[in-house]
Amino acid sequence: MSDPQSSSTPPGVAARADARRNRALVLAAAQRAFSEYGASVSLAEVARRAGVGAGTVYRHFPTKTELLEAVMQQRIDRLATMAAEHLDAPDPGAAFFAVCTEVVVSTPRTQALCDLVQSDDGWPKALLRGAGTRFHQALGALLTAAQRQGSVRPDIEIADVLDIFTGCVAIQQRQRPGGPLIRAAAITLDAMRATPEIRTVTKHDTELKQSNETASRNETSTDPRCPICGTAMRPTGTGRPPRYCSAACRQKAHRQRTARAALTRAVATG
């Protein structure tokens, strides 16, 4: 006896559903792999992590560049959706700064994408420009709502917000990926407030109940660690405490700052 569900589902519909599911698995695996190991990860490794065959990956993404572009587009579209969903929030000002904080905190996780954007290979691509446009429109609408409420300075424009993102991301890269918003970045975001003296620091949603933004910084930590590799650093005994454990990590941090600024510029240019 045949399976009723199988007989009621047209083969073409089932195949398309499988294709969509496999594509989503590949994108999720690629995001994790690129975040952990950079753009050097092979498509075969992405396939292994996704639990699909290498041929499945190549059918959806014939080249690594196309896969990187799709991952980046997915990220920017996710930010655009988040901004749009906040448009109905009862407090537009709080919603605007929550979105800004999420952009700054989440961007340092995309090092491989940043490295690609700063290349000369014709970036941003058309697909990425479309995602950037959607993000700008949603963020612009949220900015306007926050300004009407009186929470954001009336002279701030969307281009100003994107420039501020560039600076804040450069600051935030000193934090470990997934860590809280660094105090200096929070103060920079706070400068957009109509009355910054009332609330001098913007905090990430998960940090509202505690005040420990500076605890993870090497300058104040009792157990300082390199923000790049996590290696414990020995105090020199004289002068300012070292920020990185070695010249290699210092150089890598510089590359990260450059790359993340390039990614933010890619979002800014849509």
C-alpha positions in Angstrom: 0.0 0.0 0.0 1.4 3.4 -0.9 1.9 6.2 1.6 -1.1 8.5 1.5 1.0 11.6 2.2 3.5 10.7 -0.5 0.8 10.0 -3.1 -0.9 13.3 -2.3 2.2 15.4 -2.8 3.2 16.1 -6.4 6.8 15.1 -7.0 7.7 18.6 -8.2 6.4 20.2 -5.1 8.3 17.8 -2.9 11.5 18.4 -4.9 11.2 22.2 -4.5 10.6 21.8 -0.8 13.7 19.7 -0.5 15.7 22.2 -2.5 14.6 25.1 -0.2 15.4 23.1 2.9 18.9 22.1 1.6 19.6 25.7 0.6 18.7 26.9 4.1 21.0 24.2 5.6 23.9 25.2 3.4 23.5 28.9 4.2 23.4 28.2 7.9 26.4 26.0 7.8 28.3 28.5 5.6 27.6 31.3 8.1 29.0 29.3 11.0 32.0 28.1 9.0 32.9 31.5 7.6 32.6 33.1 11.1 34.9 30.5 12.6 37.5 30.0 10.0 37.2 32.7 7.4 36.8 32.6 3.6 39.4 29.8 3.3 36.7 27.2 4.2 36.0 24.9 1.2 32.6 24.2 -0.2 33.2 20.6 0.6 33.5 21.5 4.3 30.4 23.6 4.1 28.6 20.5 2.6 29.8 18.3 5.4 28.6 20.8 8.1 25.2 21.1 6.4 24.8 17.3 6.1 24.4 17.4 2.3 26.4 16.2 -0.6 29.0 18.5 -2.3 26.9 18.4 -5.4 24.0 19.9 -3.6 26.1 22.9 -2.5 27.4 23.4 -6.1 23.9 23.3 -7.5 22.8 26.2 -5.3 26.1 28.0 -5.2 28.5 27.2 -8.1 31.3 29.3 -6.6 32.4 30.4 -3.1 31.9 34.0 -4.1 28.2 33.3 -4.8 27.8 31.6 -1.4 29.5 34.4 0.4 27.3 36.9 -1.3 24.2 34.9 -0.4 25.3 34.7 3.3 25.9 38.5 3.3 22.6 39.2 1.7 20.8 37.0 4.2 22.5 38.9 7.1 21.5 42.4 5.7 18.0 41.2 5.0 17.7 40.0 8.5 18.7 43.4 9.8 16.2 45.0 7.4 13.4 42.7 8.7 14.4 43.5 12.3 14.2 47.3 11.7 10.9 46.9 9.9 9.4 44.9 12.8 10.4 47.6 15.2 8.4 50.2 13.4 5.3 49.2 15.4 7.1 49.5 18.8 5.4 51.7 21.3 8.7 53.5 22.0 10.3 54.4 18.6 13.4 55.9 20.2 14.2 52.8 22.2 13.5 50.6 19.1 15.9 52.7 17.0 18.7 52.4 19.4 18.1 48.7 19.9 18.5 48.2 16.2 21.6 50.3 16.0 23.1 48.4 18.9 22.4 45.0 17.2 24.0 46.2 14.0 27.2 47.2 15.8 27.3 44.1 18.1 26.6 41.5 15.3 28.8 42.9 12.5 32.2 41.8 13.9 31.0 38.1 13.5 31.3 38.4 9.7 35.1 38.7 9.2 35.1 36.5 6.1 32.5 38.7 4.5 34.4 41.8 5.4 37.5 40.5 3.8 35.6 39.8 0.6 34.0 43.3 0.5 37.3 45.1 0.7 38.5 43.2 -2.4 38.4 44.7 -5.9 36.1 42.0 -7.3 33.2 44.3 -8.2 31.6 44.5 -4.8 29.0 45.1 -3.8 27.1 42.9 -6.2 23.6 43.7 -7.4 22.0 41.2 -5.0 23.8 42.8 -2.1 22.8 46.3 -3.2 19.2 45.3 -3.2 19.5 44.0 0.4 21.2 47.2 1.4 18.5 49.3 -0.1 15.8 47.4 1.9 17.8 47.9 5.1 18.3 51.6 4.5 14.6 52.1 3.9 13.5 50.3 7.0 16.2 52.0 9.2 15.3 55.4 7.7 11.6 54.9 8.6 12.6 53.9 12.1 14.8 57.0 12.3 12.0 59.3 11.2 9.7 57.8 13.8 12.3 58.3 16.6 12.8 61.9 15.5 9.1 62.6 15.5 9.0 61.3 19.1 11.8 63.6 20.0 14.3 60.9 20.9 16.8 61.5 18.2 18.4 64.7 17.1 16.4 66.3 14.2 19.6 67.0 12.2 20.6 63.3 12.0 20.2 61.8 8.5 20.4 58.1 7.4 23.9 58.8 6.0 25.0 60.0 9.4 23.7 56.9 11.0 25.7 54.7 8.6 28.9 56.7 9.2 28.4 56.3 12.9 28.0 52.5 12.3 31.4 52.5 10.6 33.1 54.1 13.6 31.2 52.0 16.2 32.0 48.7 14.4 35.7 49.7 14.4 35.5 50.2 18.1 33.5 47.1 18.7 36.0 44.8 17.0 38.1 45.1 20.1 35.4 42.9 21.8 35.2 39.2 21.4 32.5 38.2 18.8 29.1 38.0 20.5 30.3 40.1 23.5 28.4 43.1 24.9 28.5 46.6 23.4 31.8 48.3 24.3 31.3 51.5 26.3 33.0 53.8 23.8 30.7 52.5 21.0 27.7 53.0 23.3 28.7 56.6 24.0 29.1 57.2 20.2 25.6 55.8 19.5 24.3 57.9 22.4 25.5 61.1 20.6 22.5 60.7 18.3 20.0 61.3 21.1 18.2 64.6 21.3 19.1 64.8 25.0 22.2 62.6 25.5 22.7 64.0 29.0 19.6 62.2 30.2 20.9 58.7 29.2 24.6 58.8 28.6 25.1 55.2 27.7 23.1 53.0 25.3 23.2 49.4 26.4 22.5 46.2 24.5 19.2 44.5 25.5 21.0 41.7 27.3 23.1 44.2 29.3 20.3 46.4 30.7 20.4 44.8 34.1 24.1 45.1 34.7 26.8 47.7 34.1 29.9 45.7 33.1 30.8 47.1 29.7 34.4 47.8 30.8 34.9 44.5 32.5 36.0 42.7 29.3 38.5 45.3 28.3 42.2 44.4 28.7 43.0 47.8 30.4 40.8 47.1 33.4 40.6 43.3 33.6 42.4 41.4 36.4 43.0 38.6 34.0 43.8 40.4 30.7 43.5 38.3 27.5 44.2 39.0 23.9 40.9 40.0 22.2 42.1 38.2 19.0 43.2 34.8 20.3 42.2 34.8 23.9 45.7 34.1 25.2 46.4 35.4 28.7 48.9 38.3 28.6 51.6 38.9 31.2 51.9 42.5 32.5 55.0 44.3 31.4 55.4 46.1 34.7 55.9 49.5 33.0 53.9 51.7 30.7 50.4 51.0 29.4 49.2 47.4 29.6 49.5 45.6 26.2 46.3 45.2 24.2 47.4 42.2 22.1 49.6 39.3 22.9 51.8 39.5 19.8 52.6 41.5 16.7 50.7 38.9 14.7 47.5 39.5 16.7 48.0 43.3 16.5 48.3 43.0 12.7 45.2 40.8 12.5 43.3 43.3 14.6 44.3 46.0 12.1 43.0 43.9 9.2 39.8 43.3 11.0 39.2 47.0 11.6 39.8 47.7 7.9 37.6 44.9 6.8 34.7 45.7 9.1 34.8 49.3 8.0 34.5 48.1 4.4 31.5 45.9 5.2 29.7 48.9 6.8 30.5 51.0 3.7 29.0 48.2 1.6 25.8 48.5 3.6 26.0 52.2 3.3 26.3 52.2 -0.5 23.5 49.7 -0.8 
